[in-house]
Amino acid sequence: MNFIFISPHYPEHFREFTTRLKDRGVNVLGIGDVPYSDREGFMDGLTDYIYVDSLENYESVYRATASYIARYGRIDYVESQNEYWLMLDARLRSDFNIKTGPNSDELVKMNHKSRMKEAFKEAGVSCARYILPSNLDEAISFAAMVGYPVVIKPDKGVGAADTHKLSSEDEIRTFWKNKLDISYIEEEFVPGHIETFDGITDSKSDVLVALSQLQPVAPLEVVDRDSDVLSYCVDVPDDLRWAGERILKAFVVRNRFFHFEFFRLDEDREGLGKKGSIVALEVNMRAPGGYIPDEMNYALDSDVYTIWADSVIHDRCYMNCHFSHYVTHVGRKSSIDHRHSDEEIRERFGSNILMETEIPALHAREIGDHVFLIRADSKEERDNIISYMLERNN
């Protein structure tokens, strides 16, 4: 099997994907924009590597792919597991007739939020009302219909970048005056918290393994309030699994990692459902970001990188997929006066700490300046640790 992996060097912990493939006899062929002299650290998982001046330069990436075909034969897979490069992956599949992932036309439904909503409706899963406003008057009229606040963000975009919660007509006018010259989607505000559906499928779009990340405070609110960040890795609730599996079939997700985001309503909302109902937010056809794959490993006592590789090669899962531990991302903000220091946390809960790291300023507002991954064997133990870690002096 010949597998092209785009940008195999970033993010660093995603190198686990390439090593699992190579360990199983796959020719893992890297294409990246890191020079040959800087390859140390990610070549262990690669059979070969081609440096291009920029992954944004499609002609260079195309030539690199053609070179691999000349040397190794037909390419079976092209993947990056990185949301930013999904369209590049799809374009290569289209141009080289690679059928093991979405092509350019199919990916449009997967990376445009408005097209996602069409698929949610086809799957019978509730989602927020929306509009693609072409002018200021349409944006204001929609907000008047659904009520303030509204959320406006790029129809096609990576993560929560350029996302705005607008609470008045004046705020919409200000946004419209300064917005980028791109298509935006405007949605009714959903009063709920985020729960994800993260996992891996087989060739029939059936789930091999799945867990959920529960975020008690939505990412947009975390940034607005500059609050501490919590994300619980939990077993998938039945209603979330039902909705997620319906959407997997609607998008025909084969032998892939997936990362779906839902709201769970914190109050009754006319047109959406009762408190506790599930509302679809968006889909991502790649591995969940940050340290979530590693959190899944700790929660399962397993290895999702290996499960993914076995799905690709054997269309089966051979490893444990049962939820075993409560794993939590705790991101402490340096702007908050916490009662207990990092050292006190280490002394008291050292046996529960799986990982501890400082986060670059670019990502700190979203995931915390100083992050701990902790593991507990019960909800009570988990909640006691978190309460201590996030206790404030005022």
C-alpha positions as CSV (number, residue, x, y, z in Angstrom):
1,M,0.0,0.0,0.0
2,N,1.2,3.5,-0.9
3,F,0.0,6.3,1.4
4,I,0.9,9.9,0.8
5,F,0.9,11.9,4.0
6,I,0.7,15.7,3.6
7,S,2.7,17.8,6.1
8,P,3.9,14.8,8.2
9,H,5.9,17.1,10.6
10,Y,3.0,19.1,12.0
11,P,1.5,19.0,14.5
12,E,4.3,17.1,16.1
13,H,2.2,14.5,17.9
14,F,0.4,13.6,14.7
15,R,3.6,11.8,13.6
16,E,2.0,8.8,15.4
17,F,-0.2,8.3,12.4
18,T,2.8,7.8,10.1
19,T,4.7,5.5,12.4
20,R,1.7,3.2,12.9
21,L,1.3,2.8,9.1
22,K,5.0,2.2,8.5
23,D,5.1,-0.4,11.3
24,R,2.5,-2.3,9.4
25,G,4.4,-2.4,6.1
26,V,2.8,0.6,4.4
27,N,4.9,2.9,2.1
28,V,4.4,6.2,3.8
29,L,5.4,9.0,1.4
30,G,5.6,12.4,2.9
31,I,5.2,15.8,1.2
32,G,6.0,18.8,3.3
33,D,7.5,22.3,3.4
34,V,10.2,21.5,5.9
35,P,13.7,21.3,4.3
36,Y,15.6,18.1,4.1
37,S,18.1,19.4,6.7
38,D,15.3,19.8,9.3
39,R,13.8,16.3,8.8
40,E,15.0,14.8,12.0
41,G,12.2,13.8,14.3
42,F,9.5,12.9,11.7
43,M,11.4,10.6,9.2
44,D,10.9,7.6,11.5
45,G,7.4,7.1,10.2
46,L,8.2,7.8,6.5
47,T,9.5,5.6,3.7
48,D,10.3,8.6,1.6
49,Y,10.0,12.4,1.7
50,I,9.7,15.2,-0.9
51,Y,10.3,18.8,0.1
52,V,8.3,21.5,-1.6
53,D,8.8,25.2,-1.4
54,S,5.2,25.7,-0.1
55,L,2.3,23.4,0.4
56,E,0.2,26.3,-0.9
57,N,1.9,25.9,-4.3
58,Y,-0.3,23.2,-5.8
59,E,1.9,22.7,-8.9
60,S,4.8,21.7,-6.6
61,V,2.7,19.3,-4.6
62,Y,1.2,17.8,-7.9
63,R,4.7,17.2,-9.3
64,A,5.8,15.5,-6.0
65,T,2.7,13.2,-6.2
66,A,3.5,12.3,-9.8
67,S,7.1,11.6,-8.8
68,Y,5.9,9.2,-6.2
69,I,3.6,7.4,-8.6
70,A,6.5,7.0,-11.1
71,R,8.7,5.4,-8.4
72,Y,6.2,3.5,-6.2
73,G,3.1,2.9,-8.4
74,R,-0.5,3.7,-7.8
75,I,-1.3,5.8,-4.7
76,D,-3.9,4.2,-2.4
77,Y,-4.5,7.1,0.1
78,V,-3.8,10.8,0.4
79,E,-4.4,12.3,3.9
80,S,-3.1,15.0,6.2
81,Q,-5.4,14.8,9.3
82,N,-5.1,18.6,9.3
83,E,-8.2,20.7,8.6
84,Y,-6.2,23.3,6.8
85,W,-5.0,20.9,4.1
86,L,-8.3,19.0,3.6
87,M,-9.0,20.7,0.3
88,L,-5.4,20.0,-0.9
89,D,-6.0,16.3,0.0
90,A,-9.2,16.3,-1.9
91,R,-7.8,18.0,-5.0
92,L,-5.0,15.5,-5.2
93,R,-7.6,12.7,-5.0
94,S,-9.6,14.2,-7.8
95,D,-6.6,14.8,-10.1
96,F,-5.1,11.3,-9.5
97,N,-8.4,9.4,-9.3
98,I,-7.8,8.2,-5.8
99,K,-11.2,6.9,-4.4
100,T,-10.4,6.4,-0.7
101,G,-11.5,9.8,0.5
102,P,-13.6,12.7,-0.6
103,N,-12.8,14.4,-3.8
104,S,-13.0,18.2,-4.4
105,D,-16.7,18.2,-5.2
106,E,-17.6,16.0,-2.2
107,L,-15.6,18.0,0.2
108,V,-17.6,21.1,-0.5
109,K,-20.4,19.6,1.5
110,M,-18.0,18.8,4.3
111,N,-16.2,22.2,4.7
112,H,-19.0,24.7,4.0
113,K,-21.2,25.2,7.1
114,S,-24.3,25.9,5.0
115,R,-23.9,22.6,3.1
116,M,-23.3,20.8,6.4
117,K,-26.7,22.0,7.6
118,E,-28.4,20.6,4.4
119,A,-26.9,17.2,5.3
120,F,-28.0,17.5,9.0
121,K,-31.6,18.0,7.8
122,E,-31.3,15.0,5.5
123,A,-30.1,12.9,8.4
124,G,-33.0,14.1,10.6
125,V,-30.8,15.9,13.1
126,S,-31.8,19.3,14.4
127,C,-29.6,22.4,13.6
128,A,-29.8,26.1,14.0
129,R,-31.6,28.3,11.5
130,Y,-29.3,30.2,9.2
131,I,-28.9,32.5,6.3
132,L,-26.1,33.4,3.9
133,P,-26.6,37.2,3.9
134,S,-25.6,39.0,0.7
135,N,-26.1,42.4,2.2
136,L,-26.5,44.3,5.5
137,D,-30.3,44.5,5.3
138,E,-30.6,40.7,5.0
139,A,-28.3,40.2,8.0
140,I,-30.4,42.6,10.1
141,S,-33.7,41.1,9.0
142,F,-32.6,37.6,9.9
143,A,-31.5,38.7,13.4
144,A,-34.9,40.4,13.9
145,M,-36.6,37.2,12.9
146,V,-34.7,34.8,15.1
147,G,-33.8,37.2,17.9
148,Y,-30.5,38.4,19.3
149,P,-27.8,37.4,19.8
150,V,-26.8,35.9,16.4
151,V,-23.5,34.2,15.4
152,I,-21.7,35.2,12.2
153,K,-18.7,33.3,10.9
154,P,-17.2,32.4,7.5
155,D,-19.2,29.8,5.6
156,K,-15.9,28.1,4.8
157,G,-13.4,28.3,7.6
158,V,-11.0,26.6,10.0
159,G,-12.2,26.2,13.5
160,A,-13.7,29.2,15.3
161,A,-11.6,31.8,13.4
162,D,-13.4,35.0,12.6
163,T,-16.5,34.0,14.6
164,H,-18.6,36.8,16.1
165,K,-21.5,36.8,18.6
166,L,-23.5,39.9,17.8
167,S,-26.1,41.2,20.2
168,S,-27.6,44.3,18.5
169,E,-28.3,45.9,15.2
170,D,-25.4,48.3,15.8
171,E,-23.0,45.4,16.3
172,I,-24.1,43.8,13.0
173,R,-23.6,47.2,11.2
174,T,-20.1,47.5,12.7
175,F,-19.3,43.9,11.7
176,W,-20.6,44.4,8.2
177,K,-18.5,47.6,7.8
178,N,-15.3,45.8,8.7
179,K,-15.8,42.2,7.5
180,L,-13.6,40.4,5.0
181,D,-14.8,40.0,1.4
182,I,-15.9,36.4,1.8
183,S,-19.1,34.5,2.3
184,Y,-20.4,34.5,5.8
185,I,-23.1,32.4,7.4
186,E,-25.4,33.9,10.1
187,E,-27.0,31.6,12.6
188,E,-29.4,31.9,15.5
189,F,-27.7,31.6,18.8
190,V,-28.0,28.2,20.4
191,P,-28.1,28.3,24.2
192,G,-26.1,25.2,25.0
193,H,-22.7,23.6,25.6
194,I,-20.5,21.6,23.2
195,E,-20.4,17.9,23.1
196,T,-18.4,16.2,20.4
197,F,-18.6,12.8,18.6
198,D,-15.0,11.7,17.9
199,G,-13.9,8.5,16.4
200,I,-13.0,6.2,13.5
201,T,-15.1,4.4,10.9
202,D,-14.8,1.4,8.7
203,S,-15.5,1.1,5.0
204,K,-19.3,1.0,5.6
205,S,-19.3,4.2,7.7
206,D,-19.9,2.1,10.8
207,V,-18.1,3.2,14.0
208,L,-15.1,1.3,15.2
209,V,-14.4,3.5,18.2
210,A,-15.9,6.7,19.5
211,L,-15.7,9.0,22.5
212,S,-17.1,12.4,23.3
213,Q,-15.6,15.7,24.5
214,L,-17.9,17.6,26.8
215,Q,-17.1,21.3,27.0
216,P,-19.2,23.0,29.8
217,V,-18.4,26.4,28.4
218,A,-18.6,26.9,24.6
219,P,-15.3,28.0,22.9
220,L,-16.7,31.3,21.9
221,E,-17.7,32.1,25.5
222,V,-14.2,31.0,26.7
223,V,-12.6,33.5,24.5
224,D,-15.1,36.3,25.3
225,R,-14.7,35.8,29.0
226,D,-11.0,34.7,29.0
227,S,-12.1,32.0,31.4
228,D,-10.3,28.7,32.3
229,V,-10.9,25.9,29.9
230,L,-12.4,22.5,30.7
231,S,-13.0,19.6,28.3
232,Y,-14.1,16.2,29.6
233,C,-13.4,13.0,27.7
234,V,-16.5,10.8,28.3
235,D,-18.3,7.8,26.9
236,V,-20.8,8.7,24.1
237,P,-24.4,9.3,25.3
238,D,-27.0,7.3,23.4
239,D,-28.7,10.3,21.8
240,L,-25.4,11.8,20.7
241,R,-24.3,8.4,19.2
242,W,-27.6,8.1,17.3
243,A,-27.3,11.6,15.8
244,G,-23.6,11.1,15.0
245,E,-24.1,7.8,13.3
246,R,-26.9,9.2,11.2
247,I,-24.6,12.0,10.0
248,L,-21.8,9.6,9.3
249,K,-24.0,7.8,6.9
250,A,-25.3,11.0,5.3
251,F,-21.7,12.1,4.6
252,V,-20.5,8.6,3.7
253,V,-17.4,8.7,6.0
254,R,-15.3,5.6,5.2
255,N,-12.1,4.5,7.0
256,R,-11.6,7.9,8.5
257,F,-11.2,9.8,11.7
258,F,-14.1,12.2,12.3
259,H,-14.7,15.1,14.7
260,F,-18.4,16.2,14.9
261,E,-19.6,19.1,17.2
262,F,-23.0,19.3,18.7
263,F,-24.8,21.6,21.1
264,R,-26.7,20.2,24.0
265,L,-29.4,22.7,24.8
266,D,-29.1,24.3,28.3
267,E,-32.7,25.5,28.0
268,D,-35.8,25.0,26.0
269,R,-35.6,26.7,22.5
270,E,-38.5,27.0,20.2
271,G,-37.7,25.4,16.8
272,L,-34.7,23.5,18.2
273,G,-36.0,21.4,21.1
274,K,-36.3,20.9,24.8
275,K,-33.5,21.4,27.3
276,G,-31.1,18.5,27.0
277,S,-31.7,18.0,23.3
278,I,-29.0,17.6,20.7
279,V,-28.4,20.2,18.0
280,A,-25.8,19.6,15.2
281,L,-23.2,22.3,14.8
282,E,-20.5,21.2,12.3
283,V,-18.5,18.2,11.0
284,N,-14.8,17.8,10.5
285,M,-13.5,14.9,8.5
286,R,-10.2,14.5,10.2
287,A,-8.8,13.6,13.6
288,P,-9.9,15.9,16.5
289,G,-7.4,18.6,17.2
290,G,-5.1,19.4,20.1
291,Y,-4.4,16.5,22.5
292,I,-7.8,14.8,22.0
293,P,-6.4,11.6,20.3
294,D,-4.1,11.1,23.3
295,E,-7.0,11.8,25.7
296,M,-8.9,9.1,23.9
297,N,-5.9,6.7,24.3
298,Y,-5.8,7.4,28.1
299,A,-9.6,7.0,28.5
300,L,-9.6,3.7,26.6
301,D,-6.3,2.2,27.7
302,S,-5.8,1.8,24.0
303,D,-4.2,3.4,20.9
304,V,-6.5,5.2,18.4
305,Y,-3.6,5.8,16.0
306,T,-3.3,2.0,15.7
307,I,-7.0,1.6,15.4
308,W,-7.0,4.1,12.5
309,A,-4.1,2.4,10.8
310,D,-5.9,-1.0,11.1
311,S,-9.0,0.5,9.7
312,V,-7.1,1.8,6.6
313,I,-5.2,-1.5,6.1
314,H,-7.6,-4.2,7.4
315,D,-10.9,-2.5,7.7
316,R,-11.1,-3.8,11.2
317,C,-10.4,-2.9,14.8
318,Y,-8.2,-5.3,16.9
319,M,-7.8,-3.1,20.0
320,N,-9.8,-2.3,23.2
321,C,-12.5,0.3,22.6
322,H,-14.2,0.4,26.0
323,F,-14.3,3.6,28.1
324,S,-12.2,3.0,31.2
325,H,-11.0,6.3,32.7
326,Y,-12.2,9.9,33.1
327,V,-9.7,12.1,31.3
328,T,-9.9,15.9,31.4
329,H,-8.2,18.8,29.7
330,V,-7.7,21.6,32.3
331,G,-6.4,24.8,30.8
332,R,-5.6,27.4,33.4
333,K,-5.4,31.1,32.3
334,S,-2.5,33.2,33.6
335,S,-4.9,36.2,33.8
336,I,-6.9,34.4,36.6
337,D,-5.7,34.5,40.3
338,H,-5.8,30.8,41.2
339,R,-5.6,29.8,44.8
340,H,-3.3,26.9,44.2
341,S,0.0,27.0,42.3
342,D,1.1,24.5,39.6
343,E,3.6,23.1,42.1
344,E,0.9,22.5,44.7
345,I,-1.2,20.7,42.1
346,R,1.8,18.5,41.2
347,E,2.4,17.6,44.8
348,R,-1.2,16.7,45.5
349,F,-2.3,15.0,42.3
350,G,1.0,13.9,40.7
351,S,-0.3,10.4,40.1
352,N,-3.3,11.7,38.2
353,I,-1.4,14.0,35.9
354,L,-0.8,12.5,32.5
355,M,0.7,15.6,30.8
356,E,1.5,19.2,31.6
357,T,2.6,21.9,29.2
358,E,2.8,25.6,28.4
359,I,0.7,26.7,25.4
360,P,2.0,29.3,22.9
361,A,0.1,32.7,23.1
362,L,-1.4,32.1,19.7
363,H,-3.6,29.3,21.1
364,A,-3.7,30.1,24.8
365,R,-7.0,32.0,24.8
366,E,-8.8,29.0,23.4
367,I,-7.2,26.2,25.4
368,G,-5.4,27.8,28.3
369,D,-1.9,29.2,29.1
370,H,-0.9,26.2,31.2
371,V,-2.6,22.8,30.4
372,F,-2.9,19.7,32.5
373,L,-4.3,16.4,31.3
374,I,-5.6,14.5,34.3
375,R,-7.0,11.0,34.7
376,A,-9.4,9.8,37.3
377,D,-11.2,6.5,38.0
378,S,-14.6,8.1,38.9
379,K,-16.5,11.3,38.3
380,E,-16.2,12.2,42.0
381,E,-12.5,11.9,41.9
382,R,-12.3,13.9,38.7
383,D,-14.6,16.7,40.0
384,N,-12.6,17.0,43.2
385,I,-9.4,17.4,41.3
386,I,-10.8,20.0,39.0
387,S,-12.4,22.0,41.8
388,Y,-9.0,22.2,43.5
389,M,-7.2,23.2,40.3
390,L,-9.6,26.0,39.3
391,E,-10.3,27.4,42.8
392,R,-9.8,31.2,42.8
393,N,-8.7,33.7,45.4
394,N,-11.6,36.0,44.6
